Amino acid sequence: IIASNSWGLPICDPSGLCNAPLVRAIKSAIARGIVVVFAAGNEHTDCGGDPDQCYPNTIWYVNSIDPVITVGTVDEDMKIRSYSSRGPGECSVTSPKPDVVAPTYGRITYDCGYWDSLIGWGTSGACPQVAGVAALVLTANPTLTVDQVHSIINRATNKYPNRDNCYGYGVINALAAVEGTSAPPPPVQEPHLYDLFSYTTPLYCMSLMGFILPTILKREKYKY
């Protein structure tokens, strides 16, 4: 299972929620083999950050815990978006955030119409790209652990092993990530309708929110 999460707390000060029920639930899910990817947030300039600087921290709450893959965003020139939240992350201890960044640009459907000129889709648009890379990695080698997937994605970037609090380890590279697995990609097969429902299919992408208890959701406030 790969869980892509494009939500977080739109705040400028520490949440104080690093041991909240939802944080513990997500850590438990990861410990059971679920790859969890989070958008870093879009709070840098809203919180008074200089677009050219990698501080102050604006990655909070569950988006910043060590075992999740936290994703910032860059523009078409691979330059960090001014608003992309900076690390190292409120709750991170051993894995500073963001982990990686992904590009967001181009024409998208938005607010009941088409916008031709946007400043990006936000880190919410970058996050599912990394979830997709995780799916490709696990398809190439379904035996990988969550930590191994995390490490492969971090290493398959344009900056590794160097990192900073703007770009993390850098821009994702799907091909390099797949080539970084220890098993060859599976052979291409003709798709069958029953494959969509087969219990032998190695990957099931879903929203993490689908299995978090409603009682937890009622206790805490988020922006989606």
mmCIF file of the C-alpha atoms, coordinates in Angstrom:
data_MODEL
# 
_entry.id   MODEL 
# 
loop_
_atom_site.group_PDB 
_atom_site.id 
_atom_site.type_symbol 
_atom_site.label_atom_id 
_atom_site.label_alt_id 
_atom_site.label_comp_id 
_atom_site.label_asym_id 
_atom_site.label_entity_id 
_atom_site.label_seq_id 
_atom_site.pdbx_PDB_ins_code 
_atom_site.Cartn_x 
_atom_site.Cartn_y 
_atom_site.Cartn_z 
_atom_site.occupancy 
_atom_site.B_iso_or_equiv 
_atom_site.pdbx_formal_charge 
_atom_site.auth_seq_id 
_atom_site.auth_comp_id 
_atom_site.auth_asym_id 
_atom_site.auth_atom_id 
_atom_site.pdbx_PDB_model_num 
ATOM 1   C CA . ILE A 1 1   ? 0.000   0.000   0.000   1.00 0.00 ? 1   ILE A CA 1 
ATOM 2   C CA . ILE A 1 2   ? 1.186   3.498   -0.841  1.00 0.00 ? 2   ILE A CA 1 
ATOM 3   C CA . ALA A 1 3   ? -0.613  6.403   0.827   1.00 0.00 ? 3   ALA A CA 1 
ATOM 4   C CA . SER A 1 4   ? -0.349  9.848   -0.797  1.00 0.00 ? 4   SER A CA 1 
ATOM 5   C CA . ASN A 1 5   ? -1.333  12.717  1.516   1.00 0.00 ? 5   ASN A CA 1 
ATOM 6   C CA . SER A 1 6   ? -1.726  16.282  0.249   1.00 0.00 ? 6   SER A CA 1 
ATOM 7   C CA . TRP A 1 7   ? -2.897  17.993  3.431   1.00 0.00 ? 7   TRP A CA 1 
ATOM 8   C CA . GLY A 1 8   ? -1.458  19.532  6.571   1.00 0.00 ? 8   GLY A CA 1 
ATOM 9   C CA . LEU A 1 9   ? -1.714  22.316  9.133   1.00 0.00 ? 9   LEU A CA 1 
ATOM 10  C CA . PRO A 1 10  ? -1.466  25.838  7.606   1.00 0.00 ? 10  PRO A CA 1 
ATOM 11  C CA . ILE A 1 11  ? 0.390   27.324  10.570  1.00 0.00 ? 11  ILE A CA 1 
ATOM 12  C CA . CYS A 1 12  ? 3.574   29.306  11.202  1.00 0.00 ? 12  CYS A CA 1 
ATOM 13  C CA . ASP A 1 13  ? 4.396   28.107  14.714  1.00 0.00 ? 13  ASP A CA 1 
ATOM 14  C CA . PRO A 1 14  ? 5.052   24.651  16.172  1.00 0.00 ? 14  PRO A CA 1 
ATOM 15  C CA . SER A 1 15  ? 1.950   22.512  16.440  1.00 0.00 ? 15  SER A CA 1 
ATOM 16  C CA . GLY A 1 16  ? 3.064   20.644  19.548  1.00 0.00 ? 16  GLY A CA 1 
ATOM 17  C CA . LEU A 1 17  ? 1.435   17.539  18.043  1.00 0.00 ? 17  LEU A CA 1 
ATOM 18  C CA . CYS A 1 18  ? 4.443   15.317  17.420  1.00 0.00 ? 18  CYS A CA 1 
ATOM 19  C CA . ASN A 1 19  ? 2.909   12.585  19.593  1.00 0.00 ? 19  ASN A CA 1 
ATOM 20  C CA . ALA A 1 20  ? -0.727  13.151  18.617  1.00 0.00 ? 20  ALA A CA 1 
ATOM 21  C CA . PRO A 1 21  ? -3.036  10.146  18.013  1.00 0.00 ? 21  PRO A CA 1 
ATOM 22  C CA . LEU A 1 22  ? -2.883  10.566  14.244  1.00 0.00 ? 22  LEU A CA 1 
ATOM 23  C CA . VAL A 1 23  ? 0.923   10.680  14.306  1.00 0.00 ? 23  VAL A CA 1 
ATOM 24  C CA . ARG A 1 24  ? 1.004   7.443   16.264  1.00 0.00 ? 24  ARG A CA 1 
ATOM 25  C CA . ALA A 1 25  ? -1.512  5.858   13.881  1.00 0.00 ? 25  ALA A CA 1 
ATOM 26  C CA . ILE A 1 26  ? 0.565   6.760   10.834  1.00 0.00 ? 26  ILE A CA 1 
ATOM 27  C CA . LYS A 1 27  ? 3.771   5.483   12.436  1.00 0.00 ? 27  LYS A CA 1 
ATOM 28  C CA . SER A 1 28  ? 1.950   2.244   13.181  1.00 0.00 ? 28  SER A CA 1 
ATOM 29  C CA . ALA A 1 29  ? 0.792   1.984   9.558   1.00 0.00 ? 29  ALA A CA 1 
ATOM 30  C CA . ILE A 1 30  ? 4.351   2.526   8.312   1.00 0.00 ? 30  ILE A CA 1 
ATOM 31  C CA . ALA A 1 31  ? 5.648   -0.120  10.716  1.00 0.00 ? 31  ALA A CA 1 
ATOM 32  C CA . ARG A 1 32  ? 3.198   -2.532  9.076   1.00 0.00 ? 32  ARG A CA 1 
ATOM 33  C CA . GLY A 1 33  ? 4.642   -1.908  5.625   1.00 0.00 ? 33  GLY A CA 1 
ATOM 34  C CA . ILE A 1 34  ? 2.677   1.046   4.245   1.00 0.00 ? 34  ILE A CA 1 
ATOM 35  C CA . VAL A 1 35  ? 4.705   3.642   2.333   1.00 0.00 ? 35  VAL A CA 1 
ATOM 36  C CA . VAL A 1 36  ? 3.410   7.066   3.380   1.00 0.00 ? 36  VAL A CA 1 
ATOM 37  C CA . VAL A 1 37  ? 4.142   10.187  1.333   1.00 0.00 ? 37  VAL A CA 1 
ATOM 38  C CA . PHE A 1 38  ? 3.251   13.708  2.503   1.00 0.00 ? 38  PHE A CA 1 
ATOM 39  C CA . ALA A 1 39  ? 3.224   17.139  0.897   1.00 0.00 ? 39  ALA A CA 1 
ATOM 40  C CA . ALA A 1 40  ? 5.632   19.439  2.739   1.00 0.00 ? 40  ALA A CA 1 
ATOM 41  C CA . GLY A 1 41  ? 3.177   22.345  2.734   1.00 0.00 ? 41  GLY A CA 1 
ATOM 42  C CA . ASN A 1 42  ? 2.973   25.762  1.044   1.00 0.00 ? 42  ASN A CA 1 
ATOM 43  C CA . GLU A 1 43  ? 3.644   28.007  4.029   1.00 0.00 ? 43  GLU A CA 1 
ATOM 44  C CA . HIS A 1 44  ? 7.136   29.469  3.486   1.00 0.00 ? 44  HIS A CA 1 
ATOM 45  C CA . THR A 1 45  ? 6.230   32.904  2.137   1.00 0.00 ? 45  THR A CA 1 
ATOM 46  C CA . ASP A 1 46  ? 2.926   33.014  4.038   1.00 0.00 ? 46  ASP A CA 1 
ATOM 47  C CA . CYS A 1 47  ? 4.987   32.733  7.214   1.00 0.00 ? 47  CYS A CA 1 
ATOM 48  C CA . GLY A 1 48  ? 7.330   35.538  6.205   1.00 0.00 ? 48  GLY A CA 1 
ATOM 49  C CA . GLY A 1 49  ? 10.118  33.424  4.739   1.00 0.00 ? 49  GLY A CA 1 
ATOM 50  C CA . ASP A 1 50  ? 12.520  34.837  2.171   1.00 0.00 ? 50  ASP A CA 1 
ATOM 51  C CA . PRO A 1 51  ? 11.998  32.941  -1.134  1.00 0.00 ? 51  PRO A CA 1 
ATOM 52  C CA . ASP A 1 52  ? 15.779  32.699  -1.549  1.00 0.00 ? 52  ASP A CA 1 
ATOM 53  C CA . GLN A 1 53  ? 16.394  31.185  1.884   1.00 0.00 ? 53  GLN A CA 1 
ATOM 54  C CA . CYS A 1 54  ? 15.953  27.688  3.309   1.00 0.00 ? 54  CYS A CA 1 
ATOM 55  C CA . TYR A 1 55  ? 14.695  28.858  6.684   1.00 0.00 ? 55  TYR A CA 1 
ATOM 56  C CA . PRO A 1 56  ? 12.690  29.239  8.893   1.00 0.00 ? 56  PRO A CA 1 
ATOM 57  C CA . ASN A 1 57  ? 11.106  25.809  9.311   1.00 0.00 ? 57  ASN A CA 1 
ATOM 58  C CA . THR A 1 58  ? 7.519   25.615  8.069   1.00 0.00 ? 58  THR A CA 1 
ATOM 59  C CA . ILE A 1 59  ? 7.010   21.831  7.905   1.00 0.00 ? 59  ILE A CA 1 
ATOM 60  C CA . TRP A 1 60  ? 4.867   20.806  10.836  1.00 0.00 ? 60  TRP A CA 1 
ATOM 61  C CA . TYR A 1 61  ? 3.039   17.979  12.525  1.00 0.00 ? 61  TYR A CA 1 
ATOM 62  C CA . VAL A 1 62  ? 2.688   14.589  10.790  1.00 0.00 ? 62  VAL A CA 1 
ATOM 63  C CA . ASN A 1 63  ? 4.150   16.000  7.552   1.00 0.00 ? 63  ASN A CA 1 
ATOM 64  C CA . SER A 1 64  ? 7.511   16.178  9.328   1.00 0.00 ? 64  SER A CA 1 
ATOM 65  C CA . ILE A 1 65  ? 7.885   12.814  11.094  1.00 0.00 ? 65  ILE A CA 1 
ATOM 66  C CA . ASP A 1 66  ? 10.959  10.765  10.188  1.00 0.00 ? 66  ASP A CA 1 
ATOM 67  C CA . PRO A 1 67  ? 9.416   7.707   8.460   1.00 0.00 ? 67  PRO A CA 1 
ATOM 68  C CA . VAL A 1 68  ? 7.219   9.591   5.964   1.00 0.00 ? 68  VAL A CA 1 
ATOM 69  C CA . ILE A 1 69  ? 8.568   10.779  2.616   1.00 0.00 ? 69  ILE A CA 1 
ATOM 70  C CA . THR A 1 70  ? 8.059   14.556  2.655   1.00 0.00 ? 70  THR A CA 1 
ATOM 71  C CA . VAL A 1 71  ? 7.886   16.346  -0.694  1.00 0.00 ? 71  VAL A CA 1 
ATOM 72  C CA . GLY A 1 72  ? 8.515   19.967  -1.641  1.00 0.00 ? 72  GLY A CA 1 
ATOM 73  C CA . THR A 1 73  ? 8.091   21.465  -5.101  1.00 0.00 ? 73  THR A CA 1 
ATOM 74  C CA . VAL A 1 74  ? 10.105  23.204  -7.816  1.00 0.00 ? 74  VAL A CA 1 
ATOM 75  C CA . ASP A 1 75  ? 9.217   25.078  -10.991 1.00 0.00 ? 75  ASP A CA 1 
ATOM 76  C CA . GLU A 1 76  ? 9.972   24.185  -14.623 1.00 0.00 ? 76  GLU A CA 1 
ATOM 77  C CA . ASP A 1 77  ? 13.543  25.432  -14.167 1.00 0.00 ? 77  ASP A CA 1 
ATOM 78  C CA . MET A 1 78  ? 13.938  23.102  -11.180 1.00 0.00 ? 78  MET A CA 1 
ATOM 79  C CA . LYS A 1 79  ? 14.113  26.075  -8.806  1.00 0.00 ? 79  LYS A CA 1 
ATOM 80  C CA . ILE A 1 80  ? 12.392  25.808  -5.461  1.00 0.00 ? 80  ILE A CA 1 
ATOM 81  C CA . ARG A 1 81  ? 8.940   27.374  -5.417  1.00 0.00 ? 81  ARG A CA 1 
ATOM 82  C CA . SER A 1 82  ? 8.862   30.455  -3.197  1.00 0.00 ? 82  SER A CA 1 
ATOM 83  C CA . TYR A 1 83  ? 6.045   29.044  -1.091  1.00 0.00 ? 83  TYR A CA 1 
ATOM 84  C CA . SER A 1 84  ? 7.309   25.460  -0.737  1.00 0.00 ? 84  SER A CA 1 
ATOM 85  C CA . SER A 1 85  ? 7.684   24.825  2.994   1.00 0.00 ? 85  SER A CA 1 
ATOM 86  C CA . ARG A 1 86  ? 11.226  24.595  4.334   1.00 0.00 ? 86  ARG A CA 1 
ATOM 87  C CA . GLY A 1 87  ? 12.695  22.117  6.790   1.00 0.00 ? 87  GLY A CA 1 
ATOM 88  C CA . PRO A 1 88  ? 14.139  20.591  8.810   1.00 0.00 ? 88  PRO A CA 1 
ATOM 89  C CA . GLY A 1 89  ? 10.682  19.724  10.165  1.00 0.00 ? 89  GLY A CA 1 
ATOM 90  C CA . GLU A 1 90  ? 9.053   20.142  13.537  1.00 0.00 ? 90  GLU A CA 1 
ATOM 91  C CA . CYS A 1 91  ? 8.956   16.440  14.414  1.00 0.00 ? 91  CYS A CA 1 
ATOM 92  C CA . SER A 1 92  ? 11.973  15.106  12.490  1.00 0.00 ? 92  SER A CA 1 
ATOM 93  C CA . VAL A 1 93  ? 14.854  13.653  14.478  1.00 0.00 ? 93  VAL A CA 1 
ATOM 94  C CA . THR A 1 94  ? 16.926  11.481  12.128  1.00 0.00 ? 94  THR A CA 1 
ATOM 95  C CA . SER A 1 95  ? 15.426  12.331  8.712   1.00 0.00 ? 95  SER A CA 1 
ATOM 96  C CA . PRO A 1 96  ? 15.370  16.111  8.069   1.00 0.00 ? 96  PRO A CA 1 
ATOM 97  C CA . LYS A 1 97  ? 12.654  17.385  5.758   1.00 0.00 ? 97  LYS A CA 1 
ATOM 98  C CA . PRO A 1 98  ? 11.850  17.731  2.967   1.00 0.00 ? 98  PRO A CA 1 
ATOM 99  C CA . ASP A 1 99  ? 13.186  14.455  1.610   1.00 0.00 ? 99  ASP A CA 1 
ATOM 100 C CA . VAL A 1 100 ? 12.846  15.335  -2.070  1.00 0.00 ? 100 VAL A CA 1 
ATOM 101 C CA . VAL A 1 101 ? 11.131  17.781  -4.428  1.00 0.00 ? 101 VAL A CA 1 
ATOM 102 C CA . ALA A 1 102 ? 9.069   17.316  -7.598  1.00 0.00 ? 102 ALA A CA 1 
ATOM 103 C CA . PRO A 1 103 ? 8.210   19.796  -10.376 1.00 0.00 ? 103 PRO A CA 1 
ATOM 104 C CA . THR A 1 104 ? 4.773   21.395  -10.676 1.00 0.00 ? 104 THR A CA 1 
ATOM 105 C CA . TYR A 1 105 ? 3.903   23.551  -13.665 1.00 0.00 ? 105 TYR A CA 1 
ATOM 106 C CA . GLY A 1 106 ? 1.670   23.683  -16.715 1.00 0.00 ? 106 GLY A CA 1 
ATOM 107 C CA . ARG A 1 107 ? -2.030  23.986  -17.406 1.00 0.00 ? 107 ARG A CA 1 
ATOM 108 C CA . ILE A 1 108 ? -4.459  22.402  -14.973 1.00 0.00 ? 108 ILE A CA 1 
ATOM 109 C CA . THR A 1 109 ? -8.184  22.470  -14.254 1.00 0.00 ? 109 THR A CA 1 
ATOM 110 C CA . TYR A 1 110 ? -8.831  24.696  -11.262 1.00 0.00 ? 110 TYR A CA 1 
ATOM 111 C CA . ASP A 1 111 ? -11.824 26.409  -9.666  1.00 0.00 ? 111 ASP A CA 1 
ATOM 112 C CA . CYS A 1 112 ? -14.366 25.356  -12.319 1.00 0.00 ? 112 CYS A CA 1 
ATOM 113 C CA . GLY A 1 113 ? -12.235 26.589  -15.184 1.00 0.00 ? 113 GLY A CA 1 
ATOM 114 C CA . TYR A 1 114 ? -8.901  26.414  -16.998 1.00 0.00 ? 114 TYR A CA 1 
ATOM 115 C CA . TRP A 1 115 ? -5.968  28.507  -15.895 1.00 0.00 ? 115 TRP A CA 1 
ATOM 116 C CA . ASP A 1 116 ? -3.135  28.760  -18.385 1.00 0.00 ? 116 ASP A CA 1 
ATOM 117 C CA . SER A 1 117 ? -0.650  30.594  -16.181 1.00 0.00 ? 117 SER A CA 1 
ATOM 118 C CA . LEU A 1 118 ? -0.199  29.203  -12.698 1.00 0.00 ? 118 LEU A CA 1 
ATOM 119 C CA . ILE A 1 119 ? 2.552   29.402  -10.110 1.00 0.00 ? 119 ILE A CA 1 
ATOM 120 C CA . GLY A 1 120 ? 2.402   25.651  -9.705  1.00 0.00 ? 120 GLY A CA 1 
ATOM 121 C CA . TRP A 1 121 ? 0.087   23.116  -8.186  1.00 0.00 ? 121 TRP A CA 1 
ATOM 122 C CA . GLY A 1 122 ? 1.693   23.388  -4.784  1.00 0.00 ? 122 GLY A CA 1 
ATOM 123 C CA . THR A 1 123 ? 3.314   20.589  -2.854  1.00 0.00 ? 123 THR A CA 1 
ATOM 124 C CA . SER A 1 124 ? -0.050  18.831  -3.118  1.00 0.00 ? 124 SER A CA 1 
ATOM 125 C CA . GLY A 1 125 ? 0.763   18.310  -6.800  1.00 0.00 ? 125 GLY A CA 1 
ATOM 126 C CA . ALA A 1 126 ? 4.320   17.197  -6.078  1.00 0.00 ? 126 ALA A CA 1 
ATOM 127 C CA . CYS A 1 127 ? 3.386   14.609  -3.460  1.00 0.00 ? 127 CYS A CA 1 
ATOM 128 C CA . PRO A 1 128 ? 1.500   12.124  -5.712  1.00 0.00 ? 128 PRO A CA 1 
ATOM 129 C CA . GLN A 1 129 ? 4.384   12.155  -8.183  1.00 0.00 ? 129 GLN A CA 1 
ATOM 130 C CA . VAL A 1 130 ? 6.639   10.718  -5.489  1.00 0.00 ? 130 VAL A CA 1 
ATOM 131 C CA . ALA A 1 131 ? 3.935   8.221   -4.527  1.00 0.00 ? 131 ALA A CA 1 
ATOM 132 C CA . GLY A 1 132 ? 3.986   7.149   -8.176  1.00 0.00 ? 132 GLY A CA 1 
ATOM 133 C CA . VAL A 1 133 ? 7.765   6.681   -8.060  1.00 0.00 ? 133 VAL A CA 1 
ATOM 134 C CA . ALA A 1 134 ? 7.326   4.560   -4.929  1.00 0.00 ? 134 ALA A CA 1 
ATOM 135 C CA . ALA A 1 135 ? 4.811   2.423   -6.852  1.00 0.00 ? 135 ALA A CA 1 
ATOM 136 C CA . LEU A 1 136 ? 7.291   1.942   -9.697  1.00 0.00 ? 136 LEU A CA 1 
ATOM 137 C CA . VAL A 1 137 ? 10.032  0.985   -7.243  1.00 0.00 ? 137 VAL A CA 1 
ATOM 138 C CA . LEU A 1 138 ? 7.847   -1.589  -5.507  1.00 0.00 ? 138 LEU A CA 1 
ATOM 139 C CA . THR A 1 139 ? 6.653   -2.953  -8.825  1.00 0.00 ? 139 THR A CA 1 
ATOM 140 C CA . ALA A 1 140 ? 10.279  -3.497  -9.821  1.00 0.00 ? 140 ALA A CA 1 
ATOM 141 C CA . ASN A 1 141 ? 11.017  -5.176  -6.492  1.00 0.00 ? 141 ASN A CA 1 
ATOM 142 C CA . PRO A 1 142 ? 7.988   -6.019  -4.286  1.00 0.00 ? 142 PRO A CA 1 
ATOM 143 C CA . THR A 1 143 ? 10.251  -7.410  -1.539  1.00 0.00 ? 143 THR A CA 1 
ATOM 144 C CA . LEU A 1 144 ? 11.570  -3.985  -0.542  1.00 0.00 ? 144 LEU A CA 1 
ATOM 145 C CA . THR A 1 145 ? 10.825  -2.629  2.927   1.00 0.00 ? 145 THR A CA 1 
ATOM 146 C CA . VAL A 1 146 ? 9.410   0.837   3.586   1.00 0.00 ? 146 VAL A CA 1 
ATOM 147 C CA . ASP A 1 147 ? 12.837  2.057   4.715   1.00 0.00 ? 147 ASP A CA 1 
ATOM 148 C CA . GLN A 1 148 ? 14.437  0.708   1.550   1.00 0.00 ? 148 GLN A CA 1 
ATOM 149 C CA . VAL A 1 149 ? 11.882  2.440   -0.681  1.00 0.00 ? 149 VAL A CA 1 
ATOM 150 C CA . HIS A 1 150 ? 12.458  5.670   1.240   1.00 0.00 ? 150 HIS A CA 1 
ATOM 151 C CA . SER A 1 151 ? 16.216  5.360   0.821   1.00 0.00 ? 151 SER A CA 1 
ATOM 152 C CA . ILE A 1 152 ? 16.044  4.493   -2.898  1.00 0.00 ? 152 ILE A CA 1 
ATOM 153 C CA . ILE A 1 153 ? 13.883  7.542   -3.654  1.00 0.00 ? 153 ILE A CA 1 
ATOM 154 C CA . ASN A 1 154 ? 16.195  9.827   -1.668  1.00 0.00 ? 154 ASN A CA 1 
ATOM 155 C CA . ARG A 1 155 ? 19.273  8.476   -3.430  1.00 0.00 ? 155 ARG A CA 1 
ATOM 156 C CA . ALA A 1 156 ? 17.789  8.729   -6.928  1.00 0.00 ? 156 ALA A CA 1 
ATOM 157 C CA . THR A 1 157 ? 17.955  12.525  -7.015  1.00 0.00 ? 157 THR A CA 1 
ATOM 158 C CA . ASN A 1 158 ? 20.168  15.219  -8.487  1.00 0.00 ? 158 ASN A CA 1 
ATOM 159 C CA . LYS A 1 159 ? 21.782  16.308  -5.192  1.00 0.00 ? 159 LYS A CA 1 
ATOM 160 C CA . TYR A 1 160 ? 22.372  13.121  -3.182  1.00 0.00 ? 160 TYR A CA 1 
ATOM 161 C CA . PRO A 1 161 ? 24.233  12.764  -0.805  1.00 0.00 ? 161 PRO A CA 1 
ATOM 162 C CA . ASN A 1 162 ? 24.076  16.507  -0.253  1.00 0.00 ? 162 ASN A CA 1 
ATOM 163 C CA . ARG A 1 163 ? 20.845  17.967  1.044   1.00 0.00 ? 163 ARG A CA 1 
ATOM 164 C CA . ASP A 1 164 ? 19.398  21.227  2.325   1.00 0.00 ? 164 ASP A CA 1 
ATOM 165 C CA . ASN A 1 165 ? 16.161  22.407  3.898   1.00 0.00 ? 165 ASN A CA 1 
ATOM 166 C CA . CYS A 1 166 ? 14.764  23.700  0.581   1.00 0.00 ? 166 CYS A CA 1 
ATOM 167 C CA . TYR A 1 167 ? 15.266  20.806  -1.836  1.00 0.00 ? 167 TYR A CA 1 
ATOM 168 C CA . GLY A 1 168 ? 16.027  17.941  0.522   1.00 0.00 ? 168 GLY A CA 1 
ATOM 169 C CA . TYR A 1 169 ? 18.110  15.538  -1.569  1.00 0.00 ? 169 TYR A CA 1 
ATOM 170 C CA . GLY A 1 170 ? 16.853  17.127  -4.769  1.00 0.00 ? 170 GLY A CA 1 
ATOM 171 C CA . VAL A 1 171 ? 14.546  16.515  -7.709  1.00 0.00 ? 171 VAL A CA 1 
ATOM 172 C CA . ILE A 1 172 ? 13.125  13.004  -8.042  1.00 0.00 ? 172 ILE A CA 1 
ATOM 173 C CA . ASN A 1 173 ? 14.245  10.725  -10.862 1.00 0.00 ? 173 ASN A CA 1 
ATOM 174 C CA . ALA A 1 174 ? 11.855  7.836   -11.511 1.00 0.00 ? 174 ALA A CA 1 
ATOM 175 C CA . LEU A 1 175 ? 14.163  5.956   -13.871 1.00 0.00 ? 175 LEU A CA 1 
ATOM 176 C CA . ALA A 1 176 ? 17.122  6.167   -11.501 1.00 0.00 ? 176 ALA A CA 1 
ATOM 177 C CA . ALA A 1 177 ? 14.903  4.999   -8.641  1.00 0.00 ? 177 ALA A CA 1 
ATOM 178 C CA . VAL A 1 178 ? 13.725  1.924   -10.531 1.00 0.00 ? 178 VAL A CA 1 
ATOM 179 C CA . GLU A 1 179 ? 17.276  1.171   -11.645 1.00 0.00 ? 179 GLU A CA 1 
ATOM 180 C CA . GLY A 1 180 ? 18.316  1.489   -7.994  1.00 0.00 ? 180 GLY A CA 1 
ATOM 181 C CA . THR A 1 181 ? 16.302  -1.553  -6.971  1.00 0.00 ? 181 THR A CA 1 
ATOM 182 C CA . SER A 1 182 ? 18.073  -4.879  -6.657  1.00 0.00 ? 182 SER A CA 1 
ATOM 183 C CA . ALA A 1 183 ? 15.631  -6.767  -8.888  1.00 0.00 ? 183 ALA A CA 1 
ATOM 184 C CA . PRO A 1 184 ? 14.944  -6.339  -12.623 1.00 0.00 ? 184 PRO A CA 1 
ATOM 185 C CA . PRO A 1 185 ? 11.582  -4.865  -13.643 1.00 0.00 ? 185 PRO A CA 1 
ATOM 186 C CA . PRO A 1 186 ? 8.885   -7.485  -14.223 1.00 0.00 ? 186 PRO A CA 1 
ATOM 187 C CA . PRO A 1 187 ? 8.010   -8.357  -17.831 1.00 0.00 ? 187 PRO A CA 1 
ATOM 188 C CA . VAL A 1 188 ? 5.272   -6.329  -19.462 1.00 0.00 ? 188 VAL A CA 1 
ATOM 189 C CA . GLN A 1 189 ? 1.997   -8.257  -19.626 1.00 0.00 ? 189 GLN A CA 1 
ATOM 190 C CA . GLU A 1 190 ? -1.317  -7.574  -21.269 1.00 0.00 ? 190 GLU A CA 1 
ATOM 191 C CA . PRO A 1 191 ? -3.672  -6.066  -18.664 1.00 0.00 ? 191 PRO A CA 1 
ATOM 192 C CA . HIS A 1 192 ? -6.782  -7.981  -17.623 1.00 0.00 ? 192 HIS A CA 1 
ATOM 193 C CA . LEU A 1 193 ? -9.834  -6.550  -15.941 1.00 0.00 ? 193 LEU A CA 1 
ATOM 194 C CA . TYR A 1 194 ? -9.606  -9.013  -13.076 1.00 0.00 ? 194 TYR A CA 1 
ATOM 195 C CA . ASP A 1 195 ? -6.121  -7.698  -12.268 1.00 0.00 ? 195 ASP A CA 1 
ATOM 196 C CA . LEU A 1 196 ? -7.755  -4.597  -10.808 1.00 0.00 ? 196 LEU A CA 1 
ATOM 197 C CA . PHE A 1 197 ? -9.302  -6.726  -8.097  1.00 0.00 ? 197 PHE A CA 1 
ATOM 198 C CA . SER A 1 198 ? -6.751  -9.493  -7.712  1.00 0.00 ? 198 SER A CA 1 
ATOM 199 C CA . TYR A 1 199 ? -5.397  -10.065 -4.220  1.00 0.00 ? 199 TYR A CA 1 
ATOM 200 C CA . THR A 1 200 ? -2.073  -11.013 -5.810  1.00 0.00 ? 200 THR A CA 1 
ATOM 201 C CA . THR A 1 201 ? -1.531  -7.552  -7.228  1.00 0.00 ? 201 THR A CA 1 
ATOM 202 C CA . PRO A 1 202 ? 1.485   -6.184  -5.305  1.00 0.00 ? 202 PRO A CA 1 
ATOM 203 C CA . LEU A 1 203 ? 0.370   -2.574  -4.951  1.00 0.00 ? 203 LEU A CA 1 
ATOM 204 C CA . TYR A 1 204 ? -2.817  -1.014  -3.676  1.00 0.00 ? 204 TYR A CA 1 
ATOM 205 C CA . CYS A 1 205 ? -2.743  2.781   -3.645  1.00 0.00 ? 205 CYS A CA 1 
ATOM 206 C CA . MET A 1 206 ? -5.275  4.351   -1.336  1.00 0.00 ? 206 MET A CA 1 
ATOM 207 C CA . SER A 1 207 ? -5.758  7.382   0.843   1.00 0.00 ? 207 SER A CA 1 
ATOM 208 C CA . LEU A 1 208 ? -4.465  6.956   4.344   1.00 0.00 ? 208 LEU A CA 1 
ATOM 209 C CA . MET A 1 209 ? -7.468  8.854   5.585   1.00 0.00 ? 209 MET A CA 1 
ATOM 210 C CA . GLY A 1 210 ? -9.650  5.942   4.518   1.00 0.00 ? 210 GLY A CA 1 
ATOM 211 C CA . PHE A 1 211 ? -8.662  3.881   7.507   1.00 0.00 ? 211 PHE A CA 1 
ATOM 212 C CA . ILE A 1 212 ? -8.026  6.481   10.224  1.00 0.00 ? 212 ILE A CA 1 
ATOM 213 C CA . LEU A 1 213 ? -10.680 6.292   12.909  1.00 0.00 ? 213 LEU A CA 1 
ATOM 214 C CA . PRO A 1 214 ? -13.352 9.006   12.666  1.00 0.00 ? 214 PRO A CA 1 
ATOM 215 C CA . THR A 1 215 ? -12.880 9.696   16.372  1.00 0.00 ? 215 THR A CA 1 
ATOM 216 C CA . ILE A 1 216 ? -9.328  10.823  15.666  1.00 0.00 ? 216 ILE A CA 1 
ATOM 217 C CA . LEU A 1 217 ? -10.449 13.065  12.843  1.00 0.00 ? 217 LEU A CA 1 
ATOM 218 C CA . LYS A 1 218 ? -12.926 14.816  15.127  1.00 0.00 ? 218 LYS A CA 1 
ATOM 219 C CA . ARG A 1 219 ? -10.234 15.705  17.647  1.00 0.00 ? 219 ARG A CA 1 
ATOM 220 C CA . GLU A 1 220 ? -7.849  17.465  15.315  1.00 0.00 ? 220 GLU A CA 1 
ATOM 221 C CA . LYS A 1 221 ? -8.252  20.165  12.665  1.00 0.00 ? 221 LYS A CA 1 
ATOM 222 C CA . TYR A 1 222 ? -6.554  20.013  9.281   1.00 0.00 ? 222 TYR A CA 1 
ATOM 223 C CA . LYS A 1 223 ? -6.681  21.746  5.952   1.00 0.00 ? 223 LYS A CA 1 
ATOM 224 C CA . TYR A 1 224 ? -7.288  19.486  2.955   1.00 0.00 ? 224 TYR A CA 1 
# 
